Amino acid sequence: MRTLGLLILCTLLISGCDIFTTRTPENPLNAGGIFTPPTSASLVIENLLNAIKEKNTENYILCLADTTRNARQSFHFYPSSDVSARFFTLFSQWSLTNERQYILSLFSKLPNDEIPLLSLTKNRFDVITPDSAIFVSDYELTANHSITSAPTKVKGILRLTLIPDRTGLWSISRWTDGNVETGSELQSTWSELKAQFSN
């Protein structure tokens, strides 16, 4: 009698839960965004563009070298010269932690329906070897955030050194930002955004 009662109770519990029914799969964009394993330097650039477009902090950080994830070198950022002169102390110790803080802060200041736009032009790989690549491009980043003291559009030249880690996955180990002049005016660079949103 006792065994029969347990059998009925188990049957009711199992049939009451939907543990054996197939669930609808999650949309991949809601489950981490578009991130292709970076088996080449060019895939890192694609992942970086997607992470910014999707406002995906984790995928953005995965594009940067991290010695805790098998990278041979840690990530370094070198700001444009004008920003370096104004924020020397901040950028002299810039790390992956600062990079995460900046991108989290920037994304949090964007309206939910606002998609940041990163445009790369005149892009090229200056060097590609089995153990490193150098990517150079003019860029324009538009992010219509809510901070009035920070620019919403920045332009410049980025120079990225990319390296494979011990497992063969590539990431950015060195990011150098540079100014581009349009007429007699010096444009705000990505470095300016990083400085403004680093707190």
Secondary structure as the mmCIF struct_conf table of DSSP 4:
data_model
#
loop_
_struct_conf.conf_type_id
_struct_conf.id
_struct_conf.beg_label_comp_id
_struct_conf.beg_label_asym_id
_struct_conf.beg_label_seq_id
_struct_conf.end_label_comp_id
_struct_conf.end_label_asym_id
_struct_conf.end_label_seq_id
HELX_RH_AL_P HELX_RH_AL_P1 ARG A 2 GLY A 16
BEND BEND1 CYS A 17 CYS A 17
TURN_TY1_P TURN_TY1_P1 ILE A 19 PHE A 20
BEND BEND2 THR A 21 THR A 21
HELX_LH_PP_P HELX_LH_PP_P1 THR A 22 ASN A 27
TURN_TY1_P TURN_TY1_P2 PRO A 28 GLY A 32
BEND BEND3 SER A 40 SER A 40
HELX_RH_AL_P HELX_RH_AL_P2 ALA A 41 GLU A 54
TURN_TY1_P TURN_TY1_P3 LYS A 55 LYS A 55
HELX_RH_AL_P HELX_RH_AL_P3 THR A 57 LEU A 62
TURN_TY1_P TURN_TY1_P4 CYS A 63 CYS A 63
STRN STRN1 LEU A 64 LEU A 64
HELX_RH_3T_P HELX_RH_3T_P1 THR A 67 ARG A 69
TURN_TY1_P TURN_TY1_P5 ASN A 70 ASN A 70
BEND BEND4 ARG A 72 GLN A 73
STRN STRN2 HIS A 76 TYR A 78
HELX_RH_AL_P HELX_RH_AL_P4 SER A 81 ARG A 86
BEND BEND5 PHE A 87 PHE A 87
HELX_RH_AL_P HELX_RH_AL_P5 PHE A 88 SER A 92
TURN_TY1_P TURN_TY1_P6 GLN A 93 GLN A 93
HELX_RH_AL_P HELX_RH_AL_P6 LEU A 96 SER A 108
TURN_TY1_P TURN_TY1_P7 LYS A 109 LYS A 109
BEND BEND6 LEU A 110 LEU A 110
TURN_TY1_P TURN_TY1_P8 ASN A 112 ASP A 113
STRN STRN3 LEU A 117 THR A 129
TURN_TY1_P TURN_TY1_P9 PRO A 130 ASP A 131
STRN STRN4 SER A 132 THR A 142
BEND BEND7 SER A 146 SER A 146
TURN_TY1_P TURN_TY1_P10 THR A 148 SER A 149
BEND BEND8 ALA A 150 ALA A 150
BEND BEND9 THR A 152 THR A 152
STRN STRN5 LYS A 153 PRO A 164
TURN_TY1_P TURN_TY1_P11 ARG A 166 THR A 167
BEND BEND10 GLY A 168 GLY A 168
STRN STRN6 TRP A 170 GLY A 178
STRN STRN7 GLU A 181 THR A 182
TURN_TY1_P TURN_TY1_P12 GLY A 183 SER A 184
STRN STRN8 GLU A 185 LEU A 186
HELX_LH_PP_P HELX_LH_PP_P2 GLN A 187 SER A 188
HELX_RH_AL_P HELX_RH_AL_P7 TRP A 190 GLN A 196
TURN_TY1_P TURN_TY1_P13 PHE A 197 PHE A 197
#
